[in-house]
Amino acid sequence: IFAVCTGRDKGSARGVLKGLDIDKLPGVYMNGTIVHGLGGAPLQSVTLPDKLVKEVVEWGRSNRGDASILFVDGDEHYVMDRSDE
Protein backbone atom coordinates (compact mmCIF):
# COMPACT_ATOMS: atom_id res chain seq x y z
CA ILE A 1 0.00 0.00 0.00
CA PHE A 2 1.25 3.46 -0.93
CA ALA A 3 0.04 6.54 0.95
CA VAL A 4 0.67 10.21 0.27
CA CYS A 5 1.79 12.11 3.37
CA THR A 6 2.41 15.83 3.06
CA GLY A 7 1.94 19.19 4.67
CA ARG A 8 0.26 20.34 1.46
CA ASP A 9 -3.46 20.41 0.84
CA LYS A 10 -4.78 17.79 -1.55
CA GLY A 11 -5.11 20.17 -4.51
CA SER A 12 -1.50 21.29 -4.17
CA ALA A 13 -0.30 17.70 -3.76
CA ARG A 14 -2.25 16.72 -6.88
CA GLY A 15 -0.29 19.33 -8.87
CA VAL A 16 3.07 18.06 -7.58
CA LEU A 17 2.27 14.34 -7.88
CA LYS A 18 1.13 14.41 -11.48
CA GLY A 19 0.54 10.94 -12.82
CA LEU A 20 -0.72 9.55 -9.51
CA ASP A 21 -4.46 9.35 -8.97
CA ILE A 22 -4.20 10.58 -5.39
CA ASP A 23 -7.99 10.80 -5.10
CA LYS A 24 -8.02 6.98 -4.91
CA LEU A 25 -5.02 6.59 -2.59
CA PRO A 26 -4.75 6.73 1.19
CA GLY A 27 -3.21 9.99 2.28
CA VAL A 28 -2.42 12.44 5.03
CA TYR A 29 -2.66 16.11 4.05
CA MET A 30 -2.15 19.48 5.67
CA ASN A 31 0.08 18.05 8.39
CA GLY A 32 -2.50 15.49 9.48
CA THR A 33 -5.63 17.65 9.58
CA ILE A 34 -7.08 15.70 6.63
CA VAL A 35 -6.74 11.91 6.39
CA HIS A 36 -8.03 9.62 3.63
CA GLY A 37 -8.12 5.82 3.84
CA LEU A 38 -8.10 3.06 1.25
CA GLY A 39 -9.79 4.12 -1.94
CA GLY A 40 -9.45 7.77 -0.91
CA ALA A 41 -12.39 7.67 1.51
CA PRO A 42 -12.28 10.52 4.06
CA LEU A 43 -11.41 9.31 7.57
CA GLN A 44 -10.67 12.56 9.40
CA SER A 45 -10.96 16.26 8.79
CA VAL A 46 -10.12 18.80 11.48
CA THR A 47 -11.58 22.28 11.15
CA LEU A 48 -11.29 25.40 13.26
CA PRO A 49 -14.31 26.55 15.26
CA ASP A 50 -16.16 29.51 13.69
CA LYS A 51 -15.34 31.74 16.66
CA LEU A 52 -11.61 31.12 16.22
CA VAL A 53 -11.81 31.78 12.46
CA LYS A 54 -13.49 35.12 13.17
CA GLU A 55 -10.75 35.99 15.68
CA VAL A 56 -8.05 35.11 13.12
CA VAL A 57 -9.76 37.27 10.47
CA GLU A 58 -9.96 40.21 12.87
CA TRP A 59 -6.31 39.73 13.85
CA GLY A 60 -5.37 39.60 10.16
CA ARG A 61 -7.21 42.86 9.48
CA SER A 62 -5.40 44.52 12.37
CA ASN A 63 -1.98 43.19 11.38
CA ARG A 64 -1.95 43.42 7.57
CA GLY A 65 1.60 44.71 7.54
CA ASP A 66 2.88 41.73 9.52
CA ALA A 67 1.20 38.67 8.05
CA SER A 68 -0.78 37.08 5.26
CA ILE A 69 -3.30 34.40 6.19
CA LEU A 70 -4.16 31.42 4.01
CA PHE A 71 -7.49 29.64 4.53
CA VAL A 72 -7.99 26.22 2.91
CA ASP A 73 -11.25 24.31 2.54
CA GLY A 74 -10.74 21.17 0.47
CA ASP A 75 -9.33 22.39 -2.85
CA GLU A 76 -10.53 25.96 -2.26
CA HIS A 77 -8.07 28.63 -1.13
CA TYR A 78 -8.45 32.17 0.16
CA VAL A 79 -5.45 34.34 0.93
CA MET A 80 -6.09 37.25 3.22
CA ASP A 81 -3.25 39.65 2.60
CA ARG A 82 -2.42 43.35 2.64
CA SER A 83 -4.58 44.07 -0.44
CA ASP A 84 -7.86 42.83 1.08
CA GLU A 85 -10.38 45.43 2.18
C-alpha positions as CSV (number, residue, x, y, z in Angstrom):
1,I,0.0,0.0,0.0
2,F,1.2,3.5,-0.9
3,A,0.0,6.5,0.9
4,V,0.7,10.2,0.3
5,C,1.8,12.1,3.4
6,T,2.4,15.8,3.1
7,G,1.9,19.2,4.7
8,R,0.3,20.3,1.5
9,D,-3.5,20.4,0.8
10,K,-4.8,17.8,-1.6
11,G,-5.1,20.2,-4.5
12,S,-1.5,21.3,-4.2
13,A,-0.3,17.7,-3.8
14,R,-2.2,16.7,-6.9
15,G,-0.3,19.3,-8.9
16,V,3.1,18.1,-7.6
17,L,2.3,14.3,-7.9
18,K,1.1,14.4,-11.5
19,G,0.5,10.9,-12.8
20,L,-0.7,9.6,-9.5
21,D,-4.5,9.4,-9.0
22,I,-4.2,10.6,-5.4
23,D,-8.0,10.8,-5.1
24,K,-8.0,7.0,-4.9
25,L,-5.0,6.6,-2.6
26,P,-4.8,6.7,1.2
27,G,-3.2,10.0,2.3
28,V,-2.4,12.4,5.0
29,Y,-2.7,16.1,4.1
30,M,-2.2,19.5,5.7
31,N,0.1,18.0,8.4
32,G,-2.5,15.5,9.5
33,T,-5.6,17.7,9.6
34,I,-7.1,15.7,6.6
35,V,-6.7,11.9,6.4
36,H,-8.0,9.6,3.6
37,G,-8.1,5.8,3.8
38,L,-8.1,3.1,1.3
39,G,-9.8,4.1,-1.9
40,G,-9.5,7.8,-0.9
41,A,-12.4,7.7,1.5
42,P,-12.3,10.5,4.1
43,L,-11.4,9.3,7.6
44,Q,-10.7,12.6,9.4
45,S,-11.0,16.3,8.8
46,V,-10.1,18.8,11.5
47,T,-11.6,22.3,11.2
48,L,-11.3,25.4,13.3
49,P,-14.3,26.6,15.3
50,D,-16.2,29.5,13.7
51,K,-15.3,31.7,16.7
52,L,-11.6,31.1,16.2
53,V,-11.8,31.8,12.5
54,K,-13.5,35.1,13.2
55,E,-10.7,36.0,15.7
56,V,-8.1,35.1,13.1
57,V,-9.8,37.3,10.5
58,E,-10.0,40.2,12.9
59,W,-6.3,39.7,13.8
60,G,-5.4,39.6,10.2
61,R,-7.2,42.9,9.5
62,S,-5.4,44.5,12.4
63,N,-2.0,43.2,11.4
64,R,-1.9,43.4,7.6
65,G,1.6,44.7,7.5
66,D,2.9,41.7,9.5
67,A,1.2,38.7,8.1
68,S,-0.8,37.1,5.3
69,I,-3.3,34.4,6.2
70,L,-4.2,31.4,4.0
71,F,-7.5,29.6,4.5
72,V,-8.0,26.2,2.9
73,D,-11.3,24.3,2.5
74,G,-10.7,21.2,0.5
75,D,-9.3,22.4,-2.8
76,E,-10.5,26.0,-2.3
77,H,-8.1,28.6,-1.1
78,Y,-8.5,32.2,0.2
79,V,-5.4,34.3,0.9
80,M,-6.1,37.3,3.2
81,D,-3.2,39.7,2.6
82,R,-2.4,43.3,2.6
83,S,-4.6,44.1,-0.4
84,D,-7.9,42.8,1.1
85,E,-10.4,45.4,2.2
